[in-house]
Amino acid sequence: VEALMQGYFFDAVESDHVLRFVPRGGASVLSIPENNLIPRQGSDGGELITTTRRQEIELPKRMNIIYLNRLANYQSATQYSQREVTGSRQVVTIDLPIVFSDQVAKSVSDARLFADWVGRTSYEFDLPVKYMRLEPADVITVTVSNVAHRMRVLSTHALAQGMLRVRAVAEDVSVYDFYTAPGDSSELLLQNLN
């Protein structure tokens, strides 16, 4: 299932004893105003949200996707995407046992690369018990200092004090919807997601 998740951009979540598969790039399911955030215990000045940004050198400069090419007798092929303006030298290769056309594989490599760069910003914050319905893979918008942060929930953890600790990463729907030459394969990618 992990290979399918990487190739088709969805998350697997257990919810009320049911396994759900949630496609990425969905609309925000909840907006959380700043006054609903609980100040973090042990933080200086009652920090509401902890934001961590990975360094550029930790992120991929190039993303290689190895896939099975249906037009080449199902032989392995590679499509890649690369950021030209970066100090990073990281190359990530993902071997997917999935049959793709060249255009769809190129779209997957583009989306994987951009998703890694968008997701470089992670968040951790505490919420009151009324937000216990939040689950991993939910896309939410949290407003802090009049700035709206769109994020995808990675995990939730109920704390002993009746609070919910949330870990999330930045999310941008445009990562999964773009044009790739030659041909318009973004529509094919979205059809594969649905």
KOLTORTI-19492 format. One line per 2 residues: their letters; for each residue x, y, z of N, C-alpha, C, CB. Coordinates in nm, 4 decimals, padded with zeros to 6 digits. Glycine has a CB too. Layout:
a = X/Y/Z/X/Y/Z/X/Y/Z/X/Y/Z; ...
***
This chain:
ve = 00.0828/-00.1183/00.0000/00.0000/00.0000/00.0000/00.0876/00.1253/00.0000/-00.0944/-00.0005/00.1208; 00.2050/00.1172/00.0631/00.2924/00.2342/00.0707/00.3335/00.2841/-00.0671/00.4160/00.2017/00.1521
al = 00.3623/00.1927/-00.1592/00.3989/00.2331/-00.2956/00.2821/00.3042/-00.3627/00.4421/00.1105/-00.3795; 00.1616/00.2537/-00.3435/00.0442/00.3202/-00.4003/00.0251/00.4589/-00.3403/-00.0813/00.2355/-00.3774
mq = 00.0505/00.4723/-00.2100/00.0375/00.6021/-00.1438/00.1347/00.7028/-00.2025/00.0608/00.5884/00.0068; 00.2575/00.6587/-00.2329/00.3576/00.7487/-00.2901/00.3258/00.7842/-00.4348/00.4957/00.6858/-00.2818
gy = 00.2686/00.6912/-00.5089/00.2406/00.7151/-00.6491/00.1103/00.7866/-00.6771/00.2407/00.5881/-00.7200; 00.0151/00.7751/-00.5840/-00.1173/00.8327/-00.6082/-00.1585/00.9374/-00.5040/-00.2199/00.7227/-00.6113
ff = -00.0695/00.9731/-00.4129/-00.0887/01.0848/-00.3193/-00.2161/01.0721/-00.2364/-00.0915/01.2153/-00.3952; -00.2170/00.9720/-00.1502/-00.3259/00.9584/-00.0542/-00.2668/00.9089/00.0778/-00.4370/00.8605/-00.1071
da = -00.3442/00.9252/00.1840/-00.3043/00.8796/00.3173/-00.4009/00.7717/00.3632/-00.3010/00.9977/00.4189; -00.3498/00.6735/00.4371/-00.4335/00.5689/00.4960/-00.4545/00.6028/00.6431/-00.3684/00.4268/00.4793
ve = -00.5807/00.6044/00.6847/-00.6160/00.6448/00.8207/-00.7185/00.5468/00.8766/-00.6714/00.7904/00.8235; -00.6972/00.5038/01.0020/-00.7961/00.4221/01.0713/-00.8863/00.5172/01.1490/-00.7280/00.3159/01.1664
sd = -01.0157/00.5099/01.1217/-01.1111/00.5993/01.1854/-01.2331/00.5191/01.2286/-01.1516/00.7147/01.0901; -01.2592/00.5146/01.3592/-01.3727/00.4373/01.4135/-01.3708/00.2939/01.3631/-01.5064/00.5038/01.3760
hv = -01.2542/00.2310/01.3696/-01.2335/00.0915/01.3315/-01.2570/00.0650/01.1818/-01.3247/00.0033/01.4132; -01.2454/00.1704/01.1017/-01.2593/00.1587/00.9564/-01.1347/00.2191/00.8928/-01.3900/00.2302/00.9047
lr = -01.0762/00.1487/00.7972/-00.9599/00.1987/00.7259/-01.0080/00.2859/00.6102/-00.8704/00.0816/00.6749; -00.9654/00.4139/00.6119/-01.0047/00.5088/00.5067/-00.8816/00.5494/00.4280/-01.0749/00.6342/00.5667
fv = -00.9014/00.5765/00.2997/-00.7948/00.6252/00.2140/-00.8339/00.7649/00.1687/-00.7701/00.5297/00.0918; -00.7575/00.8655/00.2137/-00.7919/01.0056/00.1923/-00.6979/01.0658/00.0887/-00.7853/01.0852/00.3250
pr = -00.7509/01.1096/-00.0270/-00.6648/01.1729/-00.1273/-00.6115/01.3063/-00.0770/-00.7413/01.1931/-00.2587; -00.4881/01.3361/-00.1128/-00.4295/01.4647/-00.0756/-00.4812/01.5736/-00.1692/-00.2743/01.4581/-00.0798
gg = -00.4653/01.6974/-00.1238/-00.5061/01.8109/-00.2056/-00.6506/01.8501/-00.1864/-00.4825/01.7807/-00.3487; -00.7127/01.8016/-00.0800/-00.8528/01.8329/-00.0546/-00.8707/01.9693/00.0110/-00.9145/01.7259/00.0325
as = -00.9949/02.0085/00.0246/-01.0287/02.1360/00.0874/-01.0058/02.1276/00.2386/-01.1757/02.1747/00.0566; -00.9870/02.2424/00.2981/-00.9713/02.2506/00.4428/-01.1032/02.2125/00.5096/-00.9264/02.3933/00.4860
vl = -01.0968/02.1190/00.6055/-01.2187/02.0722/00.6711/-01.2537/02.1542/00.7947/-01.2040/01.9269/00.7094; -01.1583/02.2365/00.8416/-01.1800/02.3088/00.9659/-01.0878/02.4302/00.9722/-01.1568/02.2168/01.0873
si = -01.1415/02.5418/01.0209/-01.0605/02.6610/01.0471/-01.0539/02.6810/01.1974/-01.1194/02.7878/00.9758; -00.9324/02.6974/01.2473/-00.9125/02.7124/01.3916/-00.8575/02.8520/01.4185/-00.8158/02.6023/01.4475
pe = -00.9337/02.9359/01.4899/-00.8853/03.0707/01.5208/-00.7799/03.0675/01.6313/-01.0022/03.1612/01.5623; -00.7023/03.1716/01.6368/-00.5922/03.1822/01.7327/-00.6394/03.1691/01.8775/-00.5204/03.3147/01.7145
nn = -00.7572/03.2224/01.9081/-00.8041/03.2188/02.0474/-00.8431/03.0784/02.0939/-00.9226/03.3116/02.0639; -00.8465/02.9791/02.0034/-00.8738/02.8412/02.0432/-00.7472/02.7600/02.0674/-00.9572/02.7735/01.9379
li = -00.6305/02.8158/02.0353/-00.5042/02.7469/02.0616/-00.4686/02.7611/02.2088/-00.3904/02.8031/01.9721; -00.4169/02.6550/02.2668/-00.3773/02.6554/02.4080/-00.2263/02.6789/02.4139/-00.4171/02.5201/02.4800
pr = -00.1814/02.7766/02.4960/-00.0358/02.8006/02.5058/00.0390/02.6744/02.5456/-00.0064/02.9121/02.6074; 00.1523/02.6511/02.4811/00.2331/02.5309/02.5045/00.2964/02.5359/02.6428/00.3424/02.5165/02.3962
qg = 00.2869/02.4263/02.7163/00.3497/02.4185/02.8475/00.5003/02.4068/02.8302/00.2942/02.2989/02.9288; 00.5739/02.4779/02.9129/00.7195/02.4726/02.9080/00.7800/02.5633/02.8030/00.7637/02.3333/02.8831
sd = 00.6970/02.6375/02.7289/00.7518/02.7293/02.6283/00.7643/02.8682/02.6890/00.6623/02.7331/02.5007; 00.8601/02.9422/02.6416/00.8805/03.0786/02.6899/00.7692/03.1679/02.6369/01.0196/03.1329/02.6469
gg = 00.7042/03.2408/02.7245/00.6033/03.3372/02.6839/00.4722/03.2761/02.6373/00.6576/03.4215/02.5765; 00.4481/03.1492/02.6668/00.3209/03.0885/02.6285/00.3027/03.0786/02.4780/00.2076/03.1669/02.6872
el = 00.4006/03.0240/02.4107/00.3954/03.0081/02.2653/00.2733/02.9255/02.2252/00.5249/02.9415/02.2132; 00.1969/02.9719/02.1246/00.0763/02.9028/02.0821/00.1036/02.7889/01.9848/-00.0180/03.0003/02.0195
it = 00.2027/02.8062/01.8998/00.2317/02.7068/01.7967/00.3824/02.7005/01.7751/00.1579/02.7407/01.6637; 00.4335/02.5791/01.7639/00.5754/02.5607/01.7355/00.5890/02.5316/01.5868/00.6375/02.4453/01.8224
tt = 00.6666/02.6141/01.5193/00.6893/02.5975/01.3764/00.8336/02.5570/01.3549/00.6558/02.7273/01.2982; 00.8548/02.4496/01.2797/00.9891/02.4015/01.2495/01.0040/02.3982/01.0984/01.0156/02.2603/01.3125
rr = 01.1141/02.4503/01.0502/01.1389/02.4521/00.9057/01.2691/02.3791/00.8786/01.1444/02.5982/00.8501; 01.2615/02.2708/00.7998/01.3819/02.1943/00.7672/01.4742/02.2788/00.6810/01.3459/02.0622/00.6948
qe = 01.6032/02.2544/00.6962/01.7014/02.3279/00.6187/01.6978/02.2851/00.4729/01.8409/02.3077/00.6765; 01.7346/02.3777/00.3875/01.7335/02.3522/00.2438/01.8217/02.2337/00.2052/01.7785/02.4759/00.1692
ie = 01.9359/02.2180/00.2725/02.0277/02.1094/00.2356/01.9724/01.9718/00.2714/02.1620/02.1294/00.3037; 01.8669/01.9648/00.3532/01.8035/01.8379/00.3884/01.6987/01.7958/00.2861/01.7398/01.8480/00.5256
lp = 01.6611/01.8872/00.1965/01.5536/01.8613/00.1006/01.6110/01.8164/-00.0332/01.4663/01.9867/00.0817; 01.5338/01.7447/-00.1123/01.5875/01.6944/-00.2390/01.6035/01.8031/-00.3441/01.4984/01.5861/-00.2929
kr = 01.7159/01.7970/-00.4135/01.7362/01.8806/-00.5314/01.6728/01.8109/-00.6512/01.8883/01.9081/-00.5563; 01.6802/01.6784/-00.6496/01.6300/01.5987/-00.7618/01.5472/01.4826/-00.7075/01.7473/01.5462/-00.8505
mn = 01.4369/01.4555/-00.7748/01.3477/01.3449/-00.7389/01.3390/01.2519/-00.8590/01.2049/01.3966/-00.6964; 01.3867/01.1282/-00.8423/01.3779/01.0264/-00.9467/01.2630/00.9320/-00.9141/01.5118/00.9482/-00.9602
ii = 01.1801/00.9040/-01.0134/01.0730/00.8060/-00.9986/01.1009/00.6931/-01.0972/00.9310/00.8704/-01.0232; 01.1208/00.5728/-01.0429/01.1393/00.4547/-01.1267/01.0041/00.3834/-01.1312/01.2546/00.3598/-01.0710
yl = 00.9590/00.3512/-01.2522/00.8259/00.2947/-01.2718/00.8308/00.1942/-01.3862/00.7214/00.4062/-01.3007; 00.7207/00.1248/-01.4080/00.7092/00.0310/-01.5190/00.6417/00.1032/-01.6354/00.6290/-00.0971/-01.4774
nr = 00.7102/00.1050/-01.7495/00.6609/00.1777/-01.8655/00.5784/00.0828/-01.9531/00.7787/00.2398/-01.9464; 00.4501/00.1102/-01.9641/00.3615/00.0200/-02.0381/00.3917/00.0195/-02.1872/00.2167/00.0589/-02.0157
la = 00.4484/00.1274/-02.2412/00.4779/00.1340/-02.3842/00.6140/00.0743/-02.4187/00.4722/00.2775/-02.4312; 00.6910/00.0362/-02.3175/00.8234/-00.0237/-02.3397/00.8256/-00.1665/-02.2864/00.9345/00.0610/-02.2717
ny = 00.7155/-00.2377/-02.3094/00.7073/-00.3773/-02.2673/00.7241/-00.3949/-02.1162/00.8123/-00.4584/-02.3395; 00.6763/-00.2985/-02.0412/00.6780/-00.3010/-01.8949/00.8191/-00.3066/-01.8366/00.5987/-00.4192/-01.8452
qs = 00.9133/-00.2495/-01.9102/01.0494/-00.2364/-01.8586/01.0551/-00.1163/-01.7641/01.1525/-00.2208/-01.9751; 01.1518/-00.1186/-01.6727/01.1692/-00.0055/-01.5808/01.2154/00.1178/-01.6580/01.2709/-00.0405/-01.4690
at = 01.1615/00.2310/-01.6167/01.2005/00.3592/-01.6751/01.2091/00.4599/-01.5611/01.0986/00.4064/-01.7863; 01.2691/00.5740/-01.5896/01.2863/00.6767/-01.4867/01.2432/00.8128/-01.5410/01.4335/00.6819/-01.4382
qy = 01.1665/00.8844/-01.4608/01.1360/01.0253/-01.4863/01.1865/01.1022/-01.3651/00.9804/01.0497/-01.5110; 01.2289/01.2256/-01.3864/01.2816/01.3023/-01.2741/01.2348/01.4465/-01.2800/01.4338/01.2966/-01.2723
sq = 01.2423/01.5111/-01.1657/01.2178/01.6545/-01.1518/01.3331/01.7103/-01.0710/01.0786/01.6849/-01.0833; 01.3672/01.8337/-01.0994/01.4846/01.8913/-01.0338/01.4632/02.0391/-01.0063/01.6101/01.8711/-01.1197
re = 01.5078/02.0827/-00.8904/01.5102/02.2254/-00.8561/01.6460/02.2792/-00.8960/01.4822/02.2497/-00.7028; 01.6458/02.3845/-00.9748/01.7721/02.4398/-01.0233/01.8351/02.5365/-00.9236/01.7503/02.5101/-01.1557
vt = 01.7535/02.6096/-00.8498/01.8058/02.7111/-00.7589/01.7939/02.6600/-00.6159/01.7302/02.8463/-00.7759; 01.8972/02.5898/-00.5718/01.9007/02.5384/-00.4350/02.0442/02.5031/-00.3984/01.8080/02.4146/-00.4194
gs = 02.0750/02.5100/-00.2714/02.2062/02.4693/-00.2228/02.2109/02.3207/-00.1904/02.2439/02.5499/-00.1002; 02.0978/02.2532/-00.2011/02.0903/02.1111/-00.1701/02.1564/02.0285/-00.2792/01.9450/02.0679/-00.1520
rq = 02.2115/01.9150/-00.2373/02.2688/01.8190/-00.3322/02.2005/01.6823/-00.3191/02.4212/01.8050/-00.3094; 02.0924/01.6779/-00.2411/02.0222/01.5523/-00.2151/01.9490/01.5026/-00.3396/01.9231/01.5699/-00.0998
vv = 01.9635/01.3742/-00.3662/01.8895/01.3079/-00.4730/01.8081/01.1961/-00.4082/01.9861/01.2521/-00.5854; 01.6777/01.1979/-00.4323/01.5889/01.0962/-00.3774/01.5377/01.0113/-00.4938/01.4701/01.1609/-00.2970
ti = 01.5466/00.8807/-00.4786/01.4958/00.7885/-00.5798/01.3876/00.7022/-00.5168/01.6102/00.7003/-00.6387; 01.2718/00.7005/-00.5803/01.1604/00.6197/-00.5330/01.1287/00.5174/-00.6416/01.0349/00.7083/-00.4989
dl = 01.1374/00.3907/-00.6043/01.1112/00.2811/-00.6973/00.9678/00.2350/-00.6767/01.2120/00.1630/-00.6768; 00.8823/00.2637/-00.7738/00.7409/00.2297/-00.7631/00.7077/00.1113/-00.8542/00.6530/00.3516/-00.7988
pi = 00.6550/00.0038/-00.7996/00.6150/-00.1100/-00.8828/00.4764/-00.0863/-00.9446/00.6148/-00.2402/-00.7992; 00.4633/00.0282/-01.0116/00.3360/00.0714/-01.0679/00.3566/00.0990/-01.2165/00.2808/00.1980/-00.9938
vf = 00.2598/00.0640/-01.2982/00.2652/00.0915/-01.4414/00.2118/00.2326/-01.4656/00.1833/-00.0145/-01.5226; 00.2969/00.3173/-01.5259/00.2612/00.4545/-01.5606/00.2983/00.4819/-01.7051/00.3308/00.5553/-01.4667
sd = 00.2329/00.5816/-01.7631/00.2835/00.6379/-01.8881/00.3960/00.7342/-01.8493/00.1687/00.7111/-01.9716; 00.4762/00.7756/-01.9470/00.5855/00.8691/-01.9191/00.5333/01.0004/-01.8609/00.6653/00.8968/-02.0468
qv = 00.4230/01.0496/-01.9164/00.3688/01.1784/-01.8713/00.3193/01.1717/-01.7270/00.2548/01.2228/-01.9629; 00.2517/01.0644/-01.6917/00.2016/01.0519/-01.5549/00.3183/01.0363/-01.4574/00.1047/00.9318/-01.5429
ak = 00.4208/00.9580/-01.4944/00.5385/00.9420/-01.4083/00.6090/01.0757/-01.3880/00.6363/00.8391/-01.4687; 00.6151/01.1578/-01.4922/00.6754/01.2908/-01.4801/00.5942/01.3771/-01.3839/00.6851/01.3592/-01.6186
sv = 00.4616/01.3697/-01.3931/00.3759/01.4445/-01.3003/00.3951/01.3981/-01.1571/00.2293/01.4301/-01.3399; 00.4109/01.2679/-01.1384/00.4334/01.2140/-01.0043/00.5662/01.2656/-00.9493/00.4320/01.0590/-01.0063
sd = 00.6708/01.2665/-01.0304/00.8009/01.3156/-00.9820/00.7929/01.4646/-00.9492/00.9119/01.2901/-01.0874; 00.7231/01.5431/-01.0319/00.7059/01.6864/-01.0032/00.6321/01.7062/-00.8711/00.6289/01.7561/-01.1180
ar = 00.5196/01.6367/-00.8556/00.4386/01.6529/-00.7348/00.5140/01.6059/-00.6105/00.3071/01.5758/-00.7484; 00.5871/01.4947/-00.6194/00.6652/01.4445/-00.5053/00.7699/01.5476/-00.4629/00.7339/01.3098/-00.5409
lf = 00.8407/01.6036/-00.5601/00.9447/01.7031/-00.5291/00.8837/01.8262/-00.4633/01.0208/01.7438/-00.6571; 00.7784/01.8800/-00.5228/00.7171/02.0006/-00.4681/00.6510/01.9751/-00.3334/00.6152/02.0557/-00.5653
ad = 00.5920/01.8569/-00.3155/00.5306/01.8238/-00.1863/00.6358/01.8183/-00.0759/00.4559/01.6893/-00.1948; 00.7534/01.7646/-00.1063/00.8620/01.7630/-00.0068/00.9036/01.9045/00.0317/00.9836/01.6859/-00.0611
wv = 00.9111/01.9934/-00.0664/00.9514/02.1308/-00.0373/00.8429/02.2070/00.0385/00.9853/02.2038/-00.1665; 00.7174/02.1884/00.0031/00.6084/02.2543/00.0763/00.6017/02.1993/00.2182/00.4721/02.2342/00.0037
gr = 00.6177/02.0674/00.2330/00.6082/02.0028/00.3632/00.7295/02.0220/00.4517/00.5851/01.8586/00.3446; 00.8225/02.1055/00.4107/00.9408/02.1309/00.4939/00.9042/02.2054/00.6218/01.0449/02.2109/00.4152
ts = 00.7885/02.2700/00.6226/00.7424/02.3422/00.7413/00.6475/02.2530/00.8193/00.6731/02.4761/00.7026; 00.6818/02.2272/00.9458/00.5957/02.1446/01.0303/00.5488/02.2257/01.1506/00.6699/02.0166/01.0766
ye = 00.4374/02.1839/01.2064/00.3735/02.2560/01.3161/00.3394/02.1591/01.4288/00.2463/02.3293/01.2671; 00.3408/02.2108/01.5503/00.2919/02.1364/01.6657/00.2206/02.2351/01.7563/00.4082/02.0628/01.7414
fd = 00.0996/02.1981/01.8001/00.0199/02.2886/01.8840/-00.0814/02.2078/01.9631/-00.0518/02.3965/01.7980; -00.1381/02.2724/02.0644/-00.2367/02.2087/02.1516/-00.3732/02.2739/02.1328/-00.1928/02.2173/02.2994
lp = -00.4768/02.1903/02.1374/-00.6142/02.2365/02.1193/-00.7019/02.1859/02.2335/-00.6704/02.1895/01.9831; -00.8150/02.2528/02.2570/-00.9078/02.2037/02.3590/-00.9784/02.0767/02.3126/-01.0111/02.3114/02.3936
vk = -01.0456/02.0121/02.4058/-01.1097/01.8826/02.3836/-01.2158/01.8865/02.2725/-01.1731/01.8347/02.5127; -01.2722/02.0016/02.2435/-01.3769/02.0079/02.1402/-01.3240/01.9743/02.0006/-01.4397/02.1466/02.1385
ym = -01.1911/01.9695/01.9841/-01.1314/01.9349/01.8540/-01.0875/01.7887/01.8469/-01.0119/02.0252/01.8260; -01.1346/01.7047/01.9390/-01.0944/01.5635/01.9415/-01.1328/01.4884/01.8138/-01.1571/01.4947/02.0611
rl = -01.2233/01.5419/01.7362/-01.2639/01.4740/01.6123/-01.1603/01.4859/01.5012/-01.3954/01.5300/01.5638; -01.0592/01.5696/01.5200/-00.9522/01.5807/01.4199/-00.8798/01.4478/01.4049/-00.8521/01.6918/01.4587
ep = -00.8474/01.4133/01.2816/-00.7783/01.2874/01.2537/-00.6612/01.3127/01.1606/-00.8749/01.1838/01.1920; -00.5635/01.2227/01.1598/-00.4564/01.2339/01.0614/-00.5156/01.2387/00.9204/-00.3572/01.1159/01.0748
ad = -00.4514/01.3150/00.8334/-00.4894/01.3381/00.6930/-00.5910/01.4507/00.6773/-00.5460/01.2107/00.6331; -00.6508/01.5001/00.7870/-00.7397/01.6162/00.7759/-00.6581/01.7387/00.7362/-00.8155/01.6416/00.9097
vi = -00.7122/01.8183/00.6454/-00.6503/01.9459/00.6087/-00.7233/02.0534/00.6876/-00.6573/01.9732/00.4522; -00.6462/02.1335/00.7604/-00.7039/02.2386/00.8444/-00.6340/02.3711/00.8171/-00.6928/02.2016/00.9943
tv = -00.6973/02.4783/00.8591/-00.6389/02.6116/00.8500/-00.6331/02.6684/00.9908/-00.7210/02.7049/00.7539; -00.5131/02.7035/01.0354/-00.4927/02.7609/01.1684/-00.4456/02.9045/01.1500/-00.3891/02.6772/01.2526
tv = -00.5156/02.9975/01.2142/-00.4805/03.1385/01.2038/-00.4050/03.1812/01.3290/-00.6068/03.2258/01.1835; -00.2836/03.2337/01.3079/-00.2007/03.2849/01.4169/-00.1454/03.4197/01.3729/-00.0846/03.1847/01.4540
sn = -00.1631/03.5231/01.4563/-00.1177/03.6594/01.4262/-00.1697/03.7062/01.2905/00.0358/03.6664/01.4287; -00.2963/03.6787/01.2647/-00.3639/03.7181/01.1409/-00.3052/03.6552/01.0147/-00.3597/03.8666/01.1276
va = -00.2317/03.5459/01.0295/-00.1786/03.4710/00.9153/-00.2410/03.3322/00.9170/-00.0215/03.4626/00.9197; -00.3026/03.2939/00.8040/-00.3653/03.1629/00.7930/-00.2624/03.0608/00.7456/-00.4863/03.1677/00.6965
hr = -00.2461/02.9533/00.8209/-00.1538/02.8450/00.7868/-00.2363/02.7234/00.7484/-00.0567/02.8122/00.9057; -00.2251/02.6810/00.6227/-00.2952/02.5610/00.5754/-00.2036/02.4423/00.5995/-00.3350/02.5726/00.4230
mr = -00.2563/02.3378/00.6629/-00.1718/02.2239/00.6998/-00.2494/02.0936/00.6949/-00.1131/02.2439/00.8391; -00.1724/01.9845/00.6815/-00.2285/01.8486/00.6834/-00.1873/01.7838/00.8139/-00.1798/01.7634/00.5601
vl = -00.2836/01.7325/00.8887/-00.2578/01.6716/01.0185/-00.1849/01.5388/00.9985/-00.3901/01.6507/01.0972; -00.0717/01.5222/01.0687/00.0036/01.3966/01.0663/-00.0372/01.3053/01.1804/00.1532/01.4240/01.0732
st = -00.0556/01.3648/01.2999/-00.0932/01.2832/01.4156/-00.1634/01.3702/01.5191/00.0314/01.2145/01.4779; -00.2436/01.3033/01.6007/-00.3079/01.3685/01.7155/-00.2832/01.2806/01.8374/-00.4627/01.3908/01.6913
ha = -00.2703/01.3455/01.9520/-00.2433/01.2720/02.0755/-00.3194/01.3389/02.1892/-00.0899/01.2668/02.1062; -00.4056/01.2638/02.2554/-00.4804/01.3170/02.3690/-00.3876/01.3264/02.4894/-00.6042/01.2283/02.4013
la = -00.3821/01.4440/02.5504/-00.2987/01.4666/02.6683/-00.3825/01.4504/02.7945/-00.2338/01.6071/02.6638; -00.3160/01.4263/02.9048/-00.3842/01.4007/03.0320/-00.4664/01.5202/03.0788/-00.2831/01.3639/03.1386
qg = -00.4292/01.6406/03.0380/-00.4986/01.7607/03.0849/-00.6240/01.7914/03.0038/-00.4051/01.8793/03.0800; -00.6739/01.6973/02.9239/-00.7938/01.7220/02.8443/-00.7656/01.8047/02.7211/-00.8978/01.7904/02.9276
ml = -00.6425/01.7957/02.6714/-00.6044/01.8704/02.5518/-00.5660/01.7725/02.4411/-00.4872/01.9681/02.5822; -00.5610/01.8247/02.3211/-00.5216/01.7464/02.2048/-00.3948/01.8077/02.1462/-00.6361/01.7413/02.0986
rv = -00.2888/01.7291/02.1375/-00.1648/01.7757/02.0742/-00.1689/01.7339/01.9275/-00.0370/01.7172/02.1466; -00.1467/01.8292/01.8397/-00.1545/01.8061/01.6956/-00.0179/01.8315/01.6328/-00.2627/01.8968/01.6304
ra = 00.0246/01.7368/01.5484/00.1431/01.7547/01.4643/00.0947/01.7600/01.3202/00.2490/01.6389/01.4857; 00.1456/01.8586/01.2441/00.0992/01.8772/01.1069/00.2130/01.9309/01.0204/-00.0222/01.9731/01.1027
va = 00.1943/01.9225/00.8887/00.2888/01.9799/00.7929/00.2132/02.0738/00.6998/00.3621/01.8682/00.7118; 00.2862/02.1697/00.6442/00.2252/02.2637/00.5507/00.1710/02.1886/00.4302/00.3267/02.3710/00.5065
ed = 00.0609/02.2358/00.3792/-00.0063/02.1718/00.2661/-00.0456/02.2789/00.1654/-00.1313/02.0910/00.3130; -00.0261/02.2508/00.0378/-00.0649/02.3414/-00.0695/-00.1310/02.2586/-00.1780/00.0578/02.4209/-00.1254
vs = -00.2581/02.2837/-00.2025/-00.3339/02.2048/-00.2994/-00.2747/02.2158/-00.4392/-00.4794/02.2491/-00.3011; -00.2093/02.3263/-00.4706/-00.1547/02.3446/-00.6060/-00.0405/02.2482/-00.6366/-00.1061/02.4874/-00.6236
vy = 00.0164/02.1841/-00.5343/00.1213/02.0847/-00.5569/00.0688/01.9717/-00.6444/00.1735/02.0289/-00.4229; -00.0581/01.9381/-00.6296/-00.1150/01.8220/-00.6970/-00.1897/01.8587/-00.8253/-00.2082/01.7494/-00.6032
df = -00.1813/01.9843/-00.8666/-00.2568/02.0301/-00.9828/-00.1721/02.1269/-01.0642/-00.3894/02.0970/-00.9396; -00.0982/02.0760/-01.1595/-00.0130/02.1628/-01.2398/00.0071/02.1044/-01.3791/00.1225/02.1840/-01.1710
yt = 00.0626/02.1847/-01.4668/00.0856/02.1443/-01.6055/00.2280/02.0950/-01.6209/00.0580/02.2608/-01.7029; 00.2443/01.9825/-01.6916/00.3766/01.9290/-01.7187/00.3892/01.9014/-01.8676/00.4029/01.8008/-01.6362
ap = 00.4878/01.9606/-01.9322/00.5120/01.9327/-02.0751/00.5907/01.8027/-02.0863/00.5896/02.0512/-02.1446; 00.5809/01.7211/-02.1876/00.4922/01.7385/-02.3021/00.3540/01.6829/-02.2716/00.5505/01.6704/-02.4264
gd = 00.2554/01.7490/-02.3208/00.1172/01.7056/-02.3001/00.0672/01.7455/-02.1631/00.1052/01.5551/-02.3178; -00.0612/01.7467/-02.1464/-00.1210/01.7828/-02.0180/-00.1499/01.6565/-01.9392/-00.2503/01.8658/-02.0378
ss = -00.0569/01.6196/-01.8516/-00.0748/01.4976/-01.7726/-00.1322/01.5259/-01.6350/00.0568/01.4251/-01.7585; -00.1466/01.6529/-01.5977/-00.2019/01.6803/-01.4647/-00.3452/01.6298/-01.4556/-00.1964/01.8313/-01.4332
el = -00.4202/01.6374/-01.5651/-00.5567/01.5860/-01.5628/-00.5564/01.4339/-01.5475/-00.6318/01.6267/-01.6909; -00.4602/01.3655/-01.6142/-00.4484/01.2214/-01.5985/-00.4159/01.1849/-01.4541/-00.3414/01.1662/-01.6923
ll = -00.3261/01.2620/-01.3916/-00.2901/01.2355/-01.2542/-00.4109/01.2510/-01.1631/-00.1777/01.3280/-01.2101; -00.4896/01.3566/-01.1838/-00.6079/01.3769/-01.1007/-00.7106/01.2676/-01.1236/-00.6698/01.5130/-01.1286
qn = -00.7236/01.2185/-01.2469/-00.8144/01.1072/-01.2728/-00.7681/00.9824/-01.1976/-00.8233/01.0787/-01.4243; -00.6359/00.9606/-01.1925/-00.5829/00.8448/-01.1202/-00.6066/00.8580/-00.9709/-00.4337/00.8281/-01.1480
ln = -00.6090/00.9820/-00.9189/-00.6318/01.0035/-00.7761/-00.7756/00.9746/-00.7391/-00.5957/01.1460/-00.7368; -00.8687/01.0001/-00.8312/-01.0120/00.9816/-00.8015/-01.0547/00.8457/-00.8295/-01.0968/01.0754/-00.8785
***
